Amino acid sequence: MKTYHINDFIALIAQLRNPKGGCPWDLKQNYQTMIPHLLEESYEVVEAITQKSAVNLKEELGDLLLQVVFLSQLATEEKKFNFDDVVNEVCAKIIRRHPHVFGDTQANNEQEALQNWNEVKASENAKKGQQSLLDNVPHAFPALLRAEKLQKKCATVGFDWDNVSHVVEKVQEELEEVNEELNKPQRSQEKIEEEVGDLLFAVTNLSRHLNVQPEEALRKANHKFERRFRQVEKKAKEHGVELSELSLIEMDMLWYEVKEEEKFL
């Protein structure tokens, strides 16, 4: 069986994009149309890691690499840069941002290493002419991740709560404001949305202060909910009924059964 290397892969992608004999689908793609595929493959890598499947991870990393090489091929065709340029730039960045590994700076622990990274990155941003600390937080991030990144950025200059109890109080305050909007005689959906957004932002901040990644915590909560709901569906079928035929109280009873059973697993 032939063994392929990165240059073979680059050549394969270039052939897919070759107007003479290339793939009609690949020839139709551009930067914008590749965005959904890039996101999908990134999430599938995460899924493989979560499942602790080396076989799936190997495959999904290949699919993700395809996205990187494909986008680099688009840039090559436009004579903007090529894959080698991508590799060169990231190598230079790694060396530059790890002076404690490739230079004379010291880092005796994780915190000092991160400080070195942030100092170099801040210097790079200043040279780019960035006006705000928040300029390089991408708007394309998922909202939960972007909220966390914004908060971390502000914390680097001391704009942060110094005690987690204050963060808890802020969450409670935002929840009360949601309740206030709900109890008004004439509700404003726009205002409710605003207050719920503030609540989510405050909960994200609480997660950060507790060293919990909000995206990961919510992902696990989703998985737990899905697992329990599937068990509720299974129990309903064992009783010969569909969920839609049960009352909310009856479904809650099945949910409670599932929760109790999980305690003994």
PyRosetta script that sets phi, psi and omega in degrees:
from pyrosetta import init, pose_from_sequence

init()
pose = pose_from_sequence("MKTYHINDFIALIAQLRNPKGGCPWDLKQNYQTMIPHLLEESYEVVEAITQKSAVNLKEELGDLLLQVVFLSQLATEEKKFNFDDVVNEVCAKIIRRHPHVFGDTQANNEQEALQNWNEVKASENAKKGQQSLLDNVPHAFPALLRAEKLQKKCATVGFDWDNVSHVVEKVQEELEEVNEELNKPQRSQEKIEEEVGDLLFAVTNLSRHLNVQPEEALRKANHKFERRFRQVEKKAKEHGVELSELSLIEMDMLWYEVKEEEKFL")
pose.set_psi(1, 130.8)
pose.set_omega(1, -177.3)
pose.set_phi(2, -65.5)
pose.set_psi(2, 140.4)
pose.set_omega(2, 174.8)
pose.set_phi(3, -101.9)
pose.set_psi(3, 124.2)
pose.set_omega(3, -178.1)
pose.set_phi(4, -99.1)
pose.set_psi(4, 152.6)
pose.set_omega(4, 177.7)
pose.set_phi(5, -124.8)
pose.set_psi(5, 176.0)
pose.set_omega(5, -172.4)
pose.set_phi(6, -60.4)
pose.set_psi(6, -37.0)
pose.set_omega(6, 178.7)
pose.set_phi(7, -66.1)
pose.set_psi(7, -33.6)
pose.set_omega(7, 174.8)
pose.set_phi(8, -63.1)
pose.set_psi(8, -41.7)
pose.set_omega(8, -178.1)
pose.set_phi(9, -65.0)
pose.set_psi(9, -44.0)
pose.set_omega(9, 178.5)
pose.set_phi(10, -60.1)
pose.set_psi(10, -40.9)
pose.set_omega(10, 179.7)
pose.set_phi(11, -66.8)
pose.set_psi(11, -37.4)
pose.set_omega(11, 178.2)
pose.set_phi(12, -61.5)
pose.set_psi(12, -46.7)
pose.set_omega(12, -179.4)
pose.set_phi(13, -65.1)
pose.set_psi(13, -38.5)
pose.set_omega(13, 178.1)
pose.set_phi(14, -62.1)
pose.set_psi(14, -37.8)
pose.set_omega(14, 179.5)
pose.set_phi(15, -68.9)
pose.set_psi(15, -36.2)
pose.set_omega(15, 176.6)
pose.set_phi(16, -60.3)
pose.set_psi(16, -31.4)
pose.set_omega(16, -177.6)
pose.set_phi(17, -95.0)
pose.set_psi(17, 3.0)
pose.set_omega(17, -178.7)
pose.set_phi(18, -74.4)
pose.set_psi(18, 120.8)
pose.set_omega(18, 179.8)
pose.set_phi(19, -57.2)
pose.set_psi(19, -24.0)
pose.set_omega(19, 178.6)
pose.set_phi(20, -101.0)
pose.set_psi(20, 95.7)
pose.set_omega(20, 176.9)
pose.set_phi(21, 90.9)
pose.set_psi(21, 4.9)
pose.set_omega(21, 178.9)
pose.set_phi(22, -78.5)
pose.set_psi(22, -176.5)
pose.set_omega(22, -179.1)
pose.set_phi(23, -87.2)
pose.set_psi(23, 127.6)
pose.set_omega(23, -180.0)
pose.set_phi(24, -56.3)
pose.set_psi(24, -38.8)
pose.set_omega(24, -179.5)
pose.set_phi(25, -66.6)
pose.set_psi(25, -48.9)
pose.set_omega(25, -178.6)
pose.set_phi(26, -62.3)
pose.set_psi(26, -34.9)
pose.set_omega(26, -179.9)
pose.set_phi(27, -68.0)
pose.set_psi(27, -21.9)
pose.set_omega(27, -179.9)
pose.set_phi(28, -82.9)
pose.set_psi(28, -14.3)
pose.set_omega(28, -172.6)
pose.set_phi(29, -79.7)
pose.set_psi(29, 154.1)
pose.set_omega(29, 175.0)
pose.set_phi(30, -142.2)
pose.set_psi(30, -175.9)
pose.set_omega(30, -177.1)
pose.set_phi(31, -56.8)
pose.set_psi(31, -45.0)
pose.set_omega(31, -175.9)
pose.set_phi(32, -67.1)
pose.set_psi(32, -42.0)
pose.set_omega(32, -177.7)
pose.set_phi(33, -70.3)
pose.set_psi(33, -19.5)
pose.set_omega(33, -179.4)
pose.set_phi(34, -84.3)
pose.set_psi(34, -13.7)
pose.set_omega(34, -177.7)
pose.set_phi(35, -57.0)
pose.set_psi(35, -49.4)
pose.set_omega(35, 179.5)
pose.set_phi(36, -59.5)
pose.set_psi(36, -37.0)
pose.set_omega(36, -179.5)
pose.set_phi(37, -69.5)
pose.set_psi(37, -37.9)
pose.set_omega(37, 178.4)
pose.set_phi(38, -62.9)
pose.set_psi(38, -45.3)
pose.set_omega(38, 179.4)
pose.set_phi(39, -65.5)
pose.set_psi(39, -44.1)
pose.set_omega(39, -179.2)
pose.set_phi(40, -59.7)
pose.set_psi(40, -46.7)
pose.set_omega(40, -178.5)
pose.set_phi(41, -67.0)
pose.set_psi(41, -34.2)
pose.set_omega(41, 177.7)
pose.set_phi(42, -63.2)
pose.set_psi(42, -44.5)
pose.set_omega(42, 179.7)
pose.set_phi(43, -67.5)
pose.set_psi(43, -31.8)
pose.set_omega(43, 178.9)
pose.set_phi(44, -71.1)
pose.set_psi(44, -30.1)
pose.set_omega(44, 172.4)
pose.set_phi(45, -64.3)
pose.set_psi(45, -45.0)
pose.set_omega(45, 178.3)
pose.set_phi(46, -59.3)
pose.set_psi(46, -42.9)
pose.set_omega(46, 180.0)
pose.set_phi(47, -61.8)
pose.set_psi(47, -41.7)
pose.set_omega(47, 179.6)
pose.set_phi(48, -64.4)
pose.set_psi(48, -39.5)
pose.set_omega(48, 177.5)
pose.set_phi(49, -64.8)
pose.set_psi(49, -43.4)
pose.set_omega(49, 179.7)
pose.set_phi(50, -61.5)
pose.set_psi(50, -39.3)
pose.set_omega(50, 179.8)
pose.set_phi(51, -77.5)
pose.set_psi(51, -7.0)
pose.set_omega(51, -179.0)
pose.set_phi(52, 55.7)
pose.set_psi(52, 40.9)
pose.set_omega(52, -179.3)
pose.set_phi(53, -107.0)
pose.set_psi(53, 106.5)
pose.set_omega(53, 179.9)
pose.set_phi(54, -64.8)
pose.set_psi(54, -36.2)
pose.set_omega(54, -180.0)
pose.set_phi(55, -63.2)
pose.set_psi(55, -48.7)
pose.set_omega(55, 179.4)
pose.set_phi(56, -66.9)
pose.set_psi(56, -38.0)
pose.set_omega(56, -179.3)
pose.set_phi(57, -62.5)
pose.set_psi(57, -42.5)
pose.set_omega(57, 178.4)
pose.set_phi(58, -59.3)
pose.set_psi(58, -43.9)
pose.set_omega(58, -179.4)
pose.set_phi(59, -67.3)
pose.set_psi(59, -45.0)
pose.set_omega(59, -176.1)
pose.set_phi(60, -70.1)
pose.set_psi(60, -33.4)
pose.set_omega(60, 175.4)
pose.set_phi(61, -64.1)
pose.set_psi(61, -36.0)
pose.set_omega(61, 176.2)
pose.set_phi(62, -63.8)
pose.set_psi(62, -41.7)
pose.set_omega(62, 178.6)
pose.set_phi(63, -65.2)
pose.set_psi(63, -36.5)
pose.set_omega(63, 178.2)
pose.set_phi(64, -69.1)
pose.set_psi(64, -40.0)
pose.set_omega(64, 177.0)
pose.set_phi(65, -61.4)
pose.set_psi(65, -35.9)
pose.set_omega(65, 177.6)
pose.set_phi(66, -57.0)
pose.set_psi(66, -41.9)
pose.set_omega(66, 179.8)
pose.set_phi(67, -62.6)
pose.set_psi(67, -42.4)
pose.set_omega(67, -179.0)
pose.set_phi(68, -64.3)
pose.set_psi(68, -46.5)
pose.set_omega(68, -178.3)
pose.set_phi(69, -68.9)
pose.set_psi(69, -37.5)
pose.set_omega(69, 179.9)
pose.set_phi(70, -63.4)
pose.set_psi(70, -46.7)
pose.set_omega(70, 179.3)
pose.set_phi(71, -64.7)
pose.set_psi(71, -36.1)
pose.set_omega(71, 176.5)
pose.set_phi(72, -65.4)
pose.set_psi(72, -35.2)
pose.set_omega(72, 178.2)
pose.set_phi(73, -65.7)
pose.set_psi(73, -40.0)
pose.set_omega(73, 176.4)
pose.set_phi(74, -58.8)
pose.set_psi(74, -43.3)
pose.set_omega(74, 179.8)
pose.set_phi(75, -67.6)
pose.set_psi(75, -35.0)
pose.set_omega(75, 178.1)
pose.set_phi(76, -63.0)
pose.set_psi(76, -43.1)
pose.set_omega(76, 179.7)
pose.set_phi(77, -63.2)
pose.set_psi(77, -31.0)
pose.set_omega(77, 179.4)
pose.set_phi(78, -89.8)
pose.set_psi(78, 2.7)
pose.set_omega(78, 179.4)
pose.set_phi(79, 59.2)
pose.set_psi(79, 37.2)
pose.set_omega(79, 177.9)
pose.set_phi(80, -95.6)
pose.set_psi(80, -48.2)
pose.set_omega(80, 175.4)
pose.set_phi(81, -167.9)
pose.set_psi(81, 170.4)
pose.set_omega(81, 176.9)
pose.set_phi(82, -129.0)
pose.set_psi(82, -177.6)
pose.set_omega(82, -175.8)
pose.set_phi(83, -62.4)
pose.set_psi(83, -37.6)
pose.set_omega(83, 178.4)
pose.set_phi(84, -60.9)
pose.set_psi(84, -37.2)
pose.set_omega(84, 177.9)
pose.set_phi(85, -64.4)
pose.set_psi(85, -38.4)
pose.set_omega(85, 177.9)
pose.set_phi(86, -61.2)
pose.set_psi(86, -47.6)
pose.set_omega(86, -179.9)
pose.set_phi(87, -62.9)
pose.set_psi(87, -44.9)
pose.set_omega(87, -179.6)
pose.set_phi(88, -60.6)
pose.set_psi(88, -42.3)
pose.set_omega(88, -176.9)
pose.set_phi(89, -68.3)
pose.set_psi(89, -41.9)
pose.set_omega(89, -178.5)
pose.set_phi(90, -70.7)
pose.set_psi(90, -34.3)
pose.set_omega(90, 176.4)
pose.set_phi(91, -63.6)
pose.set_psi(91, -46.1)
pose.set_omega(91, 179.3)
pose.set_phi(92, -61.4)
pose.set_psi(92, -38.7)
pose.set_omega(92, -180.0)
pose.set_phi(93, -66.1)
pose.set_psi(93, -43.6)
pose.set_omega(93, 179.9)
pose.set_phi(94, -60.6)
pose.set_psi(94, -44.9)
pose.set_omega(94, 179.5)
pose.set_phi(95, -64.1)
pose.set_psi(95, -43.3)
pose.set_omega(95, -177.5)
pose.set_phi(96, -65.6)
pose.set_psi(96, -39.0)
pose.set_omega(96, -175.2)
pose.set_phi(97, -89.7)
pose.set_psi(97, 2.2)
pose.set_omega(97, 175.9)
pose.set_phi(98, -123.3)
pose.set_psi(98, 60.1)
pose.set_omega(98, -179.7)
pose.set_phi(99, -63.4)
pose.set_psi(99, -21.4)
pose.set_omega(99, 178.6)
pose.set_phi(100, -77.1)
pose.set_psi(100, -10.8)
pose.set_omega(100, 177.0)
pose.set_phi(101, -107.9)
pose.set_psi(101, -43.9)
pose.set_omega(101, -174.2)
pose.set_phi(102, -108.2)
pose.set_psi(102, 3.8)
pose.set_omega(102, -180.0)
pose.set_phi(103, -135.5)
pose.set_psi(103, -153.3)
pose.set_omega(103, -175.2)
pose.set_phi(104, -99.7)
pose.set_psi(104, -6.8)
pose.set_omega(104, -179.1)
pose.set_phi(105, -70.9)
pose.set_psi(105, 149.4)
pose.set_omega(105, 179.9)
pose.set_phi(106, -103.4)
pose.set_psi(106, 149.0)
pose.set_omega(106, 172.9)
pose.set_phi(107, -148.3)
pose.set_psi(107, 107.3)
pose.set_omega(107, -175.6)
pose.set_phi(108, -91.7)
pose.set_psi(108, -7.6)
pose.set_omega(108, 178.9)
pose.set_phi(109, -155.7)
pose.set_psi(109, 177.6)
pose.set_omega(109, -177.1)
pose.set_phi(110, -60.4)
pose.set_psi(110, -40.5)
pose.set_omega(110, -177.3)
pose.set_phi(111, -64.4)
pose.set_psi(111, -41.9)
pose.set_omega(111, 179.7)
pose.set_phi(112, -68.0)
pose.set_psi(112, -36.4)
pose.set_omega(112, 177.3)
pose.set_phi(113, -63.5)
pose.set_psi(113, -43.5)
pose.set_omega(113, 179.2)
pose.set_phi(114, -65.8)
pose.set_psi(114, -36.8)
pose.set_omega(114, 178.2)
pose.set_phi(115, -63.4)
pose.set_psi(115, -42.3)
pose.set_omega(115, 176.7)
pose.set_phi(116, -58.7)
pose.set_psi(116, -46.5)
pose.set_omega(116, 179.8)
pose.set_phi(117, -58.0)
pose.set_psi(117, -48.4)
pose.set_omega(117, -176.3)
pose.set_phi(118, -66.3)
pose.set_psi(118, -36.4)
pose.set_omega(118, 179.5)
pose.set_phi(119, -65.6)
pose.set_psi(119, -43.4)
pose.set_omega(119, 178.7)
pose.set_phi(120, -65.8)
pose.set_psi(120, -42.7)
pose.set_omega(120, -179.2)
pose.set_phi(121, -63.2)
pose.set_psi(121, -40.6)
pose.set_omega(121, 179.3)
pose.set_phi(122, -63.0)
pose.set_psi(122, -39.7)
pose.set_omega(122, 177.9)
pose.set_phi(123, -63.8)
pose.set_psi(123, -40.2)
pose.set_omega(123, 178.1)
pose.set_phi(124, -63.2)
pose.set_psi(124, -43.5)
pose.set_omega(124, -179.2)
pose.set_phi(125, -64.3)
pose.set_psi(125, -37.8)
pose.set_omega(125, 179.1)
pose.set_phi(126, -63.7)
pose.set_psi(126, -39.0)
pose.set_omega(126, 179.3)
pose.set_phi(127, -67.4)
pose.set_psi(127, -26.9)
pose.set_omega(127, 178.0)
pose.set_phi(128, -77.7)
pose.set_psi(128, -8.7)
pose.set_omega(128, 178.6)
pose.set_phi(129, 82.4)
pose.set_psi(129, 24.7)
pose.set_omega(129, 179.0)
pose.set_phi(130, -68.4)
pose.set_psi(130, 134.8)
pose.set_omega(130, -174.9)
pose.set_phi(131, -90.7)
pose.set_psi(131, -24.7)
pose.set_omega(131, -175.9)
pose.set_phi(132, -127.9)
pose.set_psi(132, 151.7)
pose.set_omega(132, 175.5)
pose.set_phi(133, -60.0)
pose.set_psi(133, -24.6)
pose.set_omega(133, -174.3)
pose.set_phi(134, -96.2)
pose.set_psi(134, 2.9)
pose.set_omega(134, -174.3)
pose.set_phi(135, -60.5)
pose.set_psi(135, -33.6)
pose.set_omega(135, -174.4)
pose.set_phi(136, -100.4)
pose.set_psi(136, 23.6)
pose.set_omega(136, 172.0)
pose.set_phi(137, -95.5)
pose.set_psi(137, 106.4)
pose.set_omega(137, -172.8)
pose.set_phi(138, -58.6)
pose.set_psi(138, 135.4)
pose.set_omega(138, 175.9)
pose.set_phi(139, -71.0)
pose.set_psi(139, -17.8)
pose.set_omega(139, -178.4)
pose.set_phi(140, -79.3)
pose.set_psi(140, -8.6)
pose.set_omega(140, 177.6)
pose.set_phi(141, -59.9)
pose.set_psi(141, 148.8)
pose.set_omega(141, 168.1)
pose.set_phi(142, -56.0)
pose.set_psi(142, 145.7)
pose.set_omega(142, -171.8)
pose.set_phi(143, -56.5)
pose.set_psi(143, -40.0)
pose.set_omega(143, -178.4)
pose.set_phi(144, -65.6)
pose.set_psi(144, -43.4)
pose.set_omega(144, 178.9)
pose.set_phi(145, -66.5)
pose.set_psi(145, -40.1)
pose.set_omega(145, -178.8)
pose.set_phi(146, -66.7)
pose.set_psi(146, -37.4)
pose.set_omega(146, 177.5)
pose.set_phi(147, -60.3)
pose.set_psi(147, -44.1)
pose.set_omega(147, 179.4)
pose.set_phi(148, -62.6)
pose.set_psi(148, -44.0)
pose.set_omega(148, -178.9)
pose.set_phi(149, -64.5)
pose.set_psi(149, -41.9)
pose.set_omega(149, 178.6)
pose.set_phi(150, -60.6)
pose.set_psi(150, -44.1)
pose.set_omega(150, -179.3)
pose.set_phi(151, -64.9)
pose.set_psi(151, -41.2)
pose.set_omega(151, 178.9)
pose.set_phi(152, -63.4)
pose.set_psi(152, -40.3)
pose.set_omega(152, 179.4)
pose.set_phi(153, -61.1)
pose.set_psi(153, -46.8)
pose.set_omega(153, -178.5)
pose.set_phi(154, -66.0)
pose.set_psi(154, -33.5)
pose.set_omega(154, -179.7)
pose.set_phi(155, -64.8)
pose.set_psi(155, -26.3)
pose.set_omega(155, -177.7)
pose.set_phi(156, -66.8)
pose.set_psi(156, -19.6)
pose.set_omega(156, 178.1)
pose.set_phi(157, -111.1)
pose.set_psi(157, 15.6)
pose.set_omega(157, 175.5)
pose.set_phi(158, 88.1)
pose.set_psi(158, 3.4)
pose.set_omega(158, 178.5)
pose.set_phi(159, -85.2)
pose.set_psi(159, 81.4)
pose.set_omega(159, -172.6)
pose.set_phi(160, -164.3)
pose.set_psi(160, 155.6)
pose.set_omega(160, 174.5)
pose.set_phi(161, -69.1)
pose.set_psi(161, 142.0)
pose.set_omega(161, -179.5)
pose.set_phi(162, -96.5)
pose.set_psi(162, -1.1)
pose.set_omega(162, -178.9)
pose.set_phi(163, -145.8)
pose.set_psi(163, 132.5)
pose.set_omega(163, -176.0)
pose.set_phi(164, -63.6)
pose.set_psi(164, -26.3)
pose.set_omega(164, 179.1)
pose.set_phi(165, -62.6)
pose.set_psi(165, -32.9)
pose.set_omega(165, 177.3)
pose.set_phi(166, -68.1)
pose.set_psi(166, -33.3)
pose.set_omega(166, 178.9)
pose.set_phi(167, -69.3)
pose.set_psi(167, -40.9)
pose.set_omega(167, 177.3)
pose.set_phi(168, -61.1)
pose.set_psi(168, -41.7)
pose.set_omega(168, 178.1)
pose.set_phi(169, -61.9)
pose.set_psi(169, -38.1)
pose.set_omega(169, 179.3)
pose.set_phi(170, -65.5)
pose.set_psi(170, -40.3)
pose.set_omega(170, 177.2)
pose.set_phi(171, -60.9)
pose.set_psi(171, -45.7)
pose.set_omega(171, 179.5)
pose.set_phi(172, -62.4)
pose.set_psi(172, -39.7)
pose.set_omega(172, 178.1)
pose.set_phi(173, -61.5)
pose.set_psi(173, -45.0)
pose.set_omega(173, -179.2)
pose.set_phi(174, -67.2)
pose.set_psi(174, -36.5)
pose.set_omega(174, 177.6)
pose.set_phi(175, -64.7)
pose.set_psi(175, -39.9)
pose.set_omega(175, 177.7)
pose.set_phi(176, -62.8)
pose.set_psi(176, -37.1)
pose.set_omega(176, 179.6)
pose.set_phi(177, -68.9)
pose.set_psi(177, -32.3)
pose.set_omega(177, 173.8)
pose.set_phi(178, -64.4)
pose.set_psi(178, -45.4)
pose.set_omega(178, 179.9)
pose.set_phi(179, -62.0)
pose.set_psi(179, -38.4)
pose.set_omega(179, 178.6)
pose.set_phi(180, -60.2)
pose.set_psi(180, -43.6)
pose.set_omega(180, 179.8)
pose.set_phi(181, -66.3)
pose.set_psi(181, -38.2)
pose.set_omega(181, -179.6)
pose.set_phi(182, -66.7)
pose.set_psi(182, -30.3)
pose.set_omega(182, -175.3)
pose.set_phi(183, -91.4)
pose.set_psi(183, 1.1)
pose.set_omega(183, 177.9)
pose.set_phi(184, -73.2)
pose.set_psi(184, 143.0)
pose.set_omega(184, -179.6)
pose.set_phi(185, -54.3)
pose.set_psi(185, -40.1)
pose.set_omega(185, 178.1)
pose.set_phi(186, -118.9)
pose.set_psi(186, 103.1)
pose.set_omega(186, -177.4)
pose.set_phi(187, -73.4)
pose.set_psi(187, 143.6)
pose.set_omega(187, 173.2)
pose.set_phi(188, -110.3)
pose.set_psi(188, 111.5)
pose.set_omega(188, -179.2)
pose.set_phi(189, -60.7)
pose.set_psi(189, -35.0)
pose.set_omega(189, 178.8)
pose.set_phi(190, -64.2)
pose.set_psi(190, -41.8)
pose.set_omega(190, 179.8)
pose.set_phi(191, -70.1)
pose.set_psi(191, -37.9)
pose.set_omega(191, 177.5)
pose.set_phi(192, -61.9)
pose.set_psi(192, -43.4)
pose.set_omega(192, 178.1)
pose.set_phi(193, -60.0)
pose.set_psi(193, -41.9)
pose.set_omega(193, 179.6)
pose.set_phi(194, -62.0)
pose.set_psi(194, -45.5)
pose.set_omega(194, -177.9)
pose.set_phi(195, -69.2)
pose.set_psi(195, -37.0)
pose.set_omega(195, 176.2)
pose.set_phi(196, -64.4)
pose.set_psi(196, -39.2)
pose.set_omega(196, 176.3)
pose.set_phi(197, -60.4)
pose.set_psi(197, -42.9)
pose.set_omega(197, 177.4)
pose.set_phi(198, -62.4)
pose.set_psi(198, -38.9)
pose.set_omega(198, 178.9)
pose.set_phi(199, -64.2)
pose.set_psi(199, -45.4)
pose.set_omega(199, 179.0)
pose.set_phi(200, -62.5)
pose.set_psi(200, -39.5)
pose.set_omega(200, 179.0)
pose.set_phi(201, -63.8)
pose.set_psi(201, -40.8)
pose.set_omega(201, -179.9)
pose.set_phi(202, -68.2)
pose.set_psi(202, -38.9)
pose.set_omega(202, 178.3)
pose.set_phi(203, -66.5)
pose.set_psi(203, -37.8)
pose.set_omega(203, 175.8)
pose.set_phi(204, -61.0)
pose.set_psi(204, -41.4)
pose.set_omega(204, 178.3)
pose.set_phi(205, -63.3)
pose.set_psi(205, -40.4)
pose.set_omega(205, 177.7)
pose.set_phi(206, -62.2)
pose.set_psi(206, -43.7)
pose.set_omega(206, 178.3)
pose.set_phi(207, -57.6)
pose.set_psi(207, -44.2)
pose.set_omega(207, -179.1)
pose.set_phi(208, -61.4)
pose.set_psi(208, -43.4)
pose.set_omega(208, -179.3)
pose.set_phi(209, -67.7)
pose.set_psi(209, -23.1)
pose.set_omega(209, 179.1)
pose.set_phi(210, -95.5)
pose.set_psi(210, 10.3)
pose.set_omega(210, -178.9)
pose.set_phi(211, 58.7)
pose.set_psi(211, 37.1)
pose.set_omega(211, 176.6)
pose.set_phi(212, -114.2)
pose.set_psi(212, 128.7)
pose.set_omega(212, 175.8)
pose.set_phi(213, -77.1)
pose.set_psi(213, 114.7)
pose.set_omega(213, -175.1)
pose.set_phi(214, -58.5)
pose.set_psi(214, -39.6)
pose.set_omega(214, 180.0)
pose.set_phi(215, -62.6)
pose.set_psi(215, -43.1)
pose.set_omega(215, 179.8)
pose.set_phi(216, -68.9)
pose.set_psi(216, -40.4)
pose.set_omega(216, 179.4)
pose.set_phi(217, -62.8)
pose.set_psi(217, -42.7)
pose.set_omega(217, 179.8)
pose.set_phi(218, -69.6)
pose.set_psi(218, -36.3)
pose.set_omega(218, 177.3)
pose.set_phi(219, -60.8)
pose.set_psi(219, -43.6)
pose.set_omega(219, 178.9)
pose.set_phi(220, -67.3)
pose.set_psi(220, -37.0)
pose.set_omega(220, 177.8)
pose.set_phi(221, -65.3)
pose.set_psi(221, -39.6)
pose.set_omega(221, 176.4)
pose.set_phi(222, -60.4)
pose.set_psi(222, -44.7)
pose.set_omega(222, -178.8)
pose.set_phi(223, -63.3)
pose.set_psi(223, -42.6)
pose.set_omega(223, 179.5)
pose.set_phi(224, -63.4)
pose.set_psi(224, -44.2)
pose.set_omega(224, 179.1)
pose.set_phi(225, -61.7)
pose.set_psi(225, -45.4)
pose.set_omega(225, -179.4)
pose.set_phi(226, -61.6)
pose.set_psi(226, -43.7)
pose.set_omega(226, 179.9)
pose.set_phi(227, -60.6)
pose.set_psi(227, -44.7)
pose.set_omega(227, -178.2)
pose.set_phi(228, -70.1)
pose.set_psi(228, -39.4)
pose.set_omega(228, -179.1)
pose.set_phi(229, -66.2)
pose.set_psi(229, -38.1)
pose.set_omega(229, 177.3)
pose.set_phi(230, -62.3)
pose.set_psi(230, -35.8)
pose.set_omega(230, 177.5)
pose.set_phi(231, -69.2)
pose.set_psi(231, -36.4)
pose.set_omega(231, 175.8)
pose.set_phi(232, -62.1)
pose.set_psi(232, -44.5)
pose.set_omega(232, 177.1)
pose.set_phi(233, -58.9)
pose.set_psi(233, -42.7)
pose.set_omega(233, -179.0)
pose.set_phi(234, -63.6)
pose.set_psi(234, -43.6)
pose.set_omega(234, 179.8)
pose.set_phi(235, -64.4)
pose.set_psi(235, -38.3)
pose.set_omega(235, 178.4)
pose.set_phi(236, -62.0)
pose.set_psi(236, -43.7)
pose.set_omega(236, 179.3)
pose.set_phi(237, -64.4)
pose.set_psi(237, -35.8)
pose.set_omega(237, 177.7)
pose.set_phi(238, -63.7)
pose.set_psi(238, -27.7)
pose.set_omega(238, 176.4)
pose.set_phi(239, -88.3)
pose.set_psi(239, 1.5)
pose.set_omega(239, 177.0)
pose.set_phi(240, 75.7)
pose.set_psi(240, 25.4)
pose.set_omega(240, -179.8)
pose.set_phi(241, -132.2)
pose.set_psi(241, 160.3)
pose.set_omega(241, 173.2)
pose.set_phi(242, -94.2)
pose.set_psi(242, 152.4)
pose.set_omega(242, -179.9)
pose.set_phi(243, -57.3)
pose.set_psi(243, -37.2)
pose.set_omega(243, -178.1)
pose.set_phi(244, -63.9)
pose.set_psi(244, -16.6)
pose.set_omega(244, 179.8)
pose.set_phi(245, -88.6)
pose.set_psi(245, -10.5)
pose.set_omega(245, -177.3)
pose.set_phi(246, -95.1)
pose.set_psi(246, 152.6)
pose.set_omega(246, 173.8)
pose.set_phi(247, -79.7)
pose.set_psi(247, 166.9)
pose.set_omega(247, 178.8)
pose.set_phi(248, -61.7)
pose.set_psi(248, -38.2)
pose.set_omega(248, 178.8)
pose.set_phi(249, -62.7)
pose.set_psi(249, -42.4)
pose.set_omega(249, 179.2)
pose.set_phi(250, -65.1)
pose.set_psi(250, -39.9)
pose.set_omega(250, 177.5)
pose.set_phi(251, -66.9)
pose.set_psi(251, -37.9)
pose.set_omega(251, 177.6)
pose.set_phi(252, -62.9)
pose.set_psi(252, -35.7)
pose.set_omega(252, 178.3)
pose.set_phi(253, -65.1)
pose.set_psi(253, -40.9)
pose.set_omega(253, 177.5)
pose.set_phi(254, -66.1)
pose.set_psi(254, -40.1)
pose.set_omega(254, 178.4)
pose.set_phi(255, -59.9)
pose.set_psi(255, -43.3)
pose.set_omega(255, 179.5)
pose.set_phi(256, -63.6)
pose.set_psi(256, -38.8)
pose.set_omega(256, 177.6)
pose.set_phi(257, -60.4)
pose.set_psi(257, -44.5)
pose.set_omega(257, -179.8)
pose.set_phi(258, -62.0)
pose.set_psi(258, -45.0)
pose.set_omega(258, 179.6)
pose.set_phi(259, -60.5)
pose.set_psi(259, -42.5)
pose.set_omega(259, -179.8)
pose.set_phi(260, -65.9)
pose.set_psi(260, -39.6)
pose.set_omega(260, 179.2)
pose.set_phi(261, -64.3)
pose.set_psi(261, -34.5)
pose.set_omega(261, -179.8)
pose.set_phi(262, -64.7)
pose.set_psi(262, -25.0)
pose.set_omega(262, -179.3)
pose.set_phi(263, -65.5)
pose.set_psi(263, -21.9)
pose.set_omega(263, -176.4)
pose.set_phi(264, -103.5)
pose.set_psi(264, 7.1)
pose.set_omega(264, 179.3)
pose.set_phi(265, -86.6)
pose.dump_pdb("model.pdb")
